Amino acid sequence: MLSANEVTALEGFWQELLDSKEFFQFSQALIHRDLDGAHVLVDGSAVAGVIDFADACIADPAFDFSGWEGDFRERALAAYERSPAKREQLSARAETYRRIGPFHAVIYGVECSQPEWLTRGIEAVRAGLKA
């Protein structure tokens, strides 16, 4: 479902990730693991709470920021980590996790015979290659 150029780009992405020592250097923490707009309660412009901790685990805290982009992610990261250098590392890992996310839809589509998930996942993978 991918062109030769797309496959080459994906191979490069995965090889660069696997070769990166920095990506795998982090302190594990208790994370929500399913943090998105459906699980964050907002009152006006302030976060009022977080719900549904069923997927919580000990892992890379950057994963919890992968579902957010732009200014919201940066503001959340600033509240979480005061060190600019560590915040930049968290942001970079969160962006990598965001780019990996569509592969879950691809795998689900294939393993569960859900062609719409597969198509949606492939489209998101392609969009990530252009980003």
C-alpha positions as CSV (number, residue, x, y, z in Angstrom):
1,M,0.0,0.0,0.0
2,L,3.1,2.3,0.1
3,S,5.3,3.5,-2.7
4,A,8.9,2.5,-2.8
5,N,9.8,6.1,-1.7
6,E,7.5,5.9,1.2
7,V,8.9,2.6,2.3
8,T,12.4,4.0,2.1
9,A,11.4,7.0,4.1
10,L,9.8,4.7,6.8
11,E,12.8,2.5,6.9
12,G,14.9,5.7,7.5
13,F,12.6,6.9,10.2
14,W,12.7,3.5,12.1
15,Q,16.5,3.1,11.7
16,E,17.1,6.6,12.9
17,L,14.9,6.0,15.9
18,L,16.5,2.6,16.8
19,D,20.0,4.1,16.4
20,S,19.1,7.0,18.7
21,K,20.6,6.6,22.2
22,E,18.9,9.9,23.3
23,F,15.4,8.6,22.5
24,F,15.8,5.8,25.0
25,Q,17.3,7.8,27.8
26,F,14.5,8.9,30.1
27,S,13.4,8.4,33.7
28,Q,10.3,6.3,33.8
29,A,7.2,7.6,35.7
30,L,3.6,6.7,36.3
31,I,1.8,7.8,33.2
32,H,-1.9,7.9,32.2
33,R,-1.1,6.2,28.8
34,D,-4.4,7.3,27.2
35,L,-4.3,11.0,27.8
36,D,-6.4,12.8,25.2
37,G,-9.3,15.3,25.0
38,A,-11.8,12.7,26.1
39,H,-10.0,12.2,29.4
40,V,-9.1,15.7,30.4
41,L,-11.8,17.7,32.1
42,V,-11.7,21.5,31.5
43,D,-13.4,24.3,33.4
44,G,-13.2,27.4,31.3
45,S,-9.5,27.5,30.2
46,A,-8.2,25.5,33.2
47,V,-7.7,21.8,33.5
48,A,-10.2,20.6,36.2
49,G,-9.2,17.0,36.3
50,V,-8.1,13.8,34.5
51,I,-10.2,10.7,34.3
52,D,-10.0,7.0,33.2
53,F,-6.7,5.7,34.5
54,A,-7.4,2.1,33.3
55,D,-4.3,2.1,31.1
56,A,-1.9,3.7,33.6
57,C,1.5,2.2,33.8
58,I,5.2,3.0,34.4
59,A,6.8,4.2,31.2
60,D,8.2,7.2,29.4
61,P,6.3,10.4,30.4
62,A,6.6,11.8,26.9
63,F,4.0,9.3,25.8
64,D,1.3,11.2,27.7
65,F,2.1,14.3,25.6
66,S,2.0,12.6,22.2
67,G,-1.7,13.2,21.7
68,W,-1.2,16.9,21.9
69,E,0.4,19.3,19.4
70,G,1.4,22.9,19.2
71,D,0.9,25.5,21.9
72,F,-1.2,23.2,24.2
73,R,1.6,20.6,24.3
74,E,4.2,23.2,24.9
75,R,2.2,24.7,27.8
76,A,1.5,21.3,29.3
77,L,5.2,20.4,29.0
78,A,6.2,23.7,30.7
79,A,4.0,22.9,33.6
80,Y,5.4,19.3,33.8
81,E,9.1,20.0,33.3
82,R,10.9,23.3,34.3
83,S,14.2,22.5,32.7
84,P,14.1,23.8,29.1
85,A,16.6,21.1,27.9
86,K,14.6,18.3,29.5
87,R,11.3,19.9,28.2
88,E,12.8,19.9,24.6
89,Q,13.8,16.2,25.0
90,L,10.2,15.3,26.2
91,S,8.7,17.3,23.3
92,A,10.9,15.5,20.8
93,R,10.0,12.1,22.2
94,A,6.3,13.0,22.3
95,E,6.5,13.9,18.6
96,T,8.1,10.6,17.8
97,Y,5.4,8.7,19.6
98,R,2.8,10.8,17.8
99,R,4.3,9.7,14.5
100,I,4.3,6.1,15.6
101,G,0.6,6.2,16.5
102,P,-0.9,5.5,13.1
103,F,0.8,2.2,13.0
104,H,-1.6,1.0,15.7
105,A,-4.5,1.6,13.3
106,V,-2.6,-0.2,10.5
107,I,-2.0,-3.2,12.7
108,Y,-5.6,-3.2,14.1
109,G,-6.9,-3.0,10.5
110,V,-4.9,-6.0,9.4
111,E,-5.3,-8.2,12.4
112,C,-9.0,-7.6,12.8
113,S,-9.9,-7.4,9.1
114,Q,-11.0,-3.8,9.5
115,P,-10.2,-2.2,6.1
116,E,-11.3,1.3,7.1
117,W,-8.8,1.3,10.0
118,L,-6.1,0.1,7.7
119,T,-6.9,2.8,5.1
120,R,-7.1,5.5,7.8
121,G,-3.8,4.3,9.3
122,I,-2.0,4.3,6.0
123,E,-3.2,7.8,5.2
124,A,-1.9,9.0,8.6
125,V,1.4,7.2,8.1
126,R,1.7,9.1,4.7
127,A,0.8,12.4,6.4
128,G,3.5,11.8,9.0
129,L,6.1,11.2,6.2
130,K,5.3,14.6,4.8
131,A,5.5,16.4,8.1
